[in-house]
Amino acid sequence: MAAPLISNAATVRLTRVDGCGRPVCGDDASYVTDCFASVEMEANTDDGTDVTFTAANGRQCGFKKGCPTLNGYDLTFTFFQASPEMIEIMTGSPVYFGYDNKPIGFDSCSIPCNTGFALEVWTDVLGDDVCDDPNAQGAWVYFLLPWVTGGLLGDLELANEAVNLELTGSTKAGGKWGVGPYDVQAVDAAGTPGQMLTPLGSTCHRRTFITSIAPPEPDTTYIPVAGEFCMAS
């Protein structure tokens, strides 16, 4: 398959994970939106320590370049919807309910460091016709950050213009996402949707691949996480 051109981000799914990075099953465990401006993933690295071997006469006898370490990705997610459900999954901020027990707001409280979420992003593909496959639903580049912690809403300015909400967080390696609870790729030549074929390694923070399985439909409330994954876990 030729190398794809990554176009605009189309859909984001957020899934609640527990303190071990394990997907949480339940009626209020995920949220899907296409109403966002950007997802930035900045690599957080340590350059390591260079080692220089210098002789008494000042001549350099040897040099070893420090090995860089990927500490993770610093996430900046800019969005428009002030959805209490979405913000609660990302930050742990308690939802405020109306008289009919429907979410109408949220409280900004101390940051609960034991909460987390998984972030999935689908972007459109250009210049790579996955749809040559008659079983393909389309073509997308899929990004998975299975364990994001420290979700924090940034500064908020209310004025006579559109309001953007910005959330920051950081990825962690390891975790218990496994192959995930969702069907995100074709698992056979017939294009049957299924879970990832292998889990991420214990030192990995992100996975990226081309998929012919369409992203989930956006919604305005919580979406359940259920199915075989939850019954097996």
ABEGO torsion letter per residue (X at the ends): XBBBBBBBBABBBBBBBBAAGBBBBEAAABBBBABBABBBBBBBBBAEBBBBBBBAAGBBABBBBBBBBBAEBBBBBBBABBBAAAAAAAAGBBBBBBAAGBBABBBBBBBBAABBBBBBBBBBBBGBBAAABAABAEBBBBBBBABBBGBBBBBBBBBABBBBBBBBBBBBBEEAAEAEABBABBABAAGBBBBBABBBBAABABBBBBBABBBBBBBABBBBBBEAAAAAX
